[in-house]
Amino acid sequence: RLVVSENTTKSHIKSIYQKLGVHSRSEVLELVDEACACASSGRDGGGDGHGDAGAVSG
C-alpha cells in the first residue's frame, strides 16, 4: 500500500497548476472545457492533440 502525505499531494498539485498556468481547480476545469470544445468543433485541426512537429516525410 502506498501512503502519500497531504503535503506531498499539495506540492504535486501546485506543480501541476504551475505547468498549466492556472491557480485553482476551477481554472483547470475551464481549461479542460476549452480543450474539449476545441476538439469537438475541430478548431484544433483534428488529430490526437500532439501535432506533427516531429513528423518526418519522404
MIDOSE-1310 file (N, C-alpha, C; in nm, 2 decimals, decimal comma, always signed):
residues 58
rlvv	+0,08/-0,12/+0,00/+0,00/+0,00/+0,00/+0,09/+0,12/+0,00; +0,06/+0,22/-0,09/+0,13/+0,34/-0,10/+0,07/+0,45/-0,01; +0,15/+0,51/+0,07/+0,10/+0,62/+0,16/+0,16/+0,75/+0,11; +0,08/+0,85/+0,08/+0,14/+0,98/+0,04/+0,08/+1,09/+0,14
sent	+0,17/+1,17/+0,19/+0,13/+1,27/+0,29/+0,05/+1,38/+0,22; -0,03/+1,45/+0,30/-0,11/+1,56/+0,25/-0,02/+1,67/+0,18; +0,09/+1,70/+0,25/+0,19/+1,80/+0,20/+0,24/+1,76/+0,06; +0,27/+1,63/+0,04/+0,32/+1,58/-0,09/+0,22/+1,60/-0,19
tksh	+0,09/+1,57/-0,16/-0,02/+1,59/-0,26/-0,03/+1,73/-0,29; -0,03/+1,82/-0,20/-0,04/+1,97/-0,22/+0,08/+2,01/-0,31; +0,19/+1,96/-0,28/+0,31/+2,00/-0,36/+0,30/+1,96/-0,51; +0,25/+1,84/-0,53/+0,23/+1,79/-0,67/+0,12/+1,87/-0,74
iksi	+0,01/+1,90/-0,67/-0,09/+1,98/-0,73/-0,04/+2,12/-0,77; +0,03/+2,18/-0,68/+0,09/+2,31/-0,71/+0,18/+2,31/-0,83; +0,26/+2,20/-0,84/+0,34/+2,19/-0,96/+0,26/+2,18/-1,09; +0,16/+2,10/-1,08/+0,07/+2,08/-1,20/+0,00/+2,21/-1,24
yqkl	-0,05/+2,28/-1,14/-0,11/+2,41/-1,17/-0,01/+2,51/-1,23; +0,11/+2,51/-1,19/+0,21/+2,60/-1,25/+0,24/+2,56/-1,39; +0,25/+2,43/-1,42/+0,27/+2,38/-1,56/+0,15/+2,42/-1,65; +0,03/+2,42/-1,59/-0,09/+2,45/-1,67/-0,11/+2,60/-1,68
gvhs	-0,04/+2,68/-1,60/-0,06/+2,82/-1,59/-0,19/+2,86/-1,53; -0,23/+2,79/-1,43/-0,36/+2,81/-1,35/-0,33/+2,82/-1,21; -0,43/+2,87/-1,13/-0,42/+2,89/-0,99/-0,52/+2,81/-0,90; -0,62/+2,75/-0,97/-0,72/+2,68/-0,89/-0,78/+2,57/-0,97
rsev	-0,86/+2,48/-0,90/-0,93/+2,37/-0,97/-1,03/+2,43/-1,07; -1,10/+2,54/-1,04/-1,19/+2,59/-1,13/-1,13/+2,64/-1,26; -1,00/+2,69/-1,25/-0,93/+2,73/-1,37/-0,89/+2,61/-1,45; -0,86/+2,50/-1,39/-0,82/+2,37/-1,45/-0,95/+2,32/-1,53
lelv	-1,06/+2,33/-1,47/-1,19/+2,29/-1,53/-1,22/+2,37/-1,65; -1,20/+2,50/-1,64/-1,22/+2,59/-1,76/-1,12/+2,56/-1,87; -1,00/+2,52/-1,84/-0,90/+2,48/-1,94/-0,95/+2,36/-2,01; -0,99/+2,26/-1,93/-1,04/+2,13/-1,99/-1,16/+2,16/-2,08
deac	-1,26/+2,24/-2,03/-1,38/+2,28/-2,11/-1,34/+2,34/-2,25; -1,24/+2,43/-2,24/-1,19/+2,49/-2,37/-1,13/+2,39/-2,46; -1,05/+2,30/-2,40/-0,98/+2,20/-2,48/-1,08/+2,10/-2,55; -1,19/+2,07/-2,47/-1,29/+1,98/-2,52/-1,37/+2,04/-2,63
acas	-1,40/+2,17/-2,61/-1,48/+2,25/-2,71/-1,40/+2,26/-2,84; -1,27/+2,28/-2,83/-1,18/+2,29/-2,95/-1,18/+2,15/-3,02; -1,16/+2,05/-2,94/-1,15/+1,92/-3,00/-1,28/+1,87/-3,07; -1,40/+1,90/-3,01/-1,52/+1,86/-3,06/-1,57/+1,95/-3,18
sgrd	-1,52/+2,07/-3,19/-1,56/+2,16/-3,30/-1,46/+2,15/-3,42; -1,34/+2,08/-3,39/-1,24/+2,07/-3,50/-1,16/+2,19/-3,51; -1,17/+2,29/-3,42/-1,09/+2,41/-3,44/-0,94/+2,39/-3,42; -0,90/+2,27/-3,36/-0,76/+2,25/-3,34/-0,70/+2,18/-3,45
gggd	-0,77/+2,15/-3,56/-0,71/+2,09/-3,68/-0,72/+1,94/-3,67; -0,79/+1,88/-3,57/-0,80/+1,74/-3,56/-0,68/+1,67/-3,51; -0,67/+1,54/-3,53/-0,55/+1,47/-3,48/-0,56/+1,43/-3,33; -0,45/+1,39/-3,28/-0,45/+1,35/-3,14/-0,41/+1,45/-3,04
ghgd	-0,39/+1,58/-3,09/-0,35/+1,68/-3,00/-0,20/+1,70/-2,98; -0,12/+1,61/-3,05/+0,02/+1,62/-3,03/+0,09/+1,69/-3,15; +0,01/+1,73/-3,25/+0,07/+1,80/-3,37/+0,15/+1,71/-3,45; +0,22/+1,77/-3,55/+0,31/+1,69/-3,63/+0,45/+1,75/-3,63
agav	+0,49/+1,82/-3,53/+0,62/+1,88/-3,52/+0,74/+1,78/-3,54; +0,72/+1,66/-3,50/+0,82/+1,56/-3,51/+0,81/+1,47/-3,63; +0,71/+1,50/-3,71/+0,68/+1,41/-3,83/+0,79/+1,42/-3,93; +0,83/+1,31/-3,99/+0,92/+1,31/-4,10/+0,86/+1,26/-4,22
sg	+0,87/+1,33/-4,33/+0,81/+1,29/-4,45/+0,91/+1,24/-4,55; +0,87/+1,16/-4,65/+0,96/+1,13/-4,75/+0,99/+0,99/-4,76
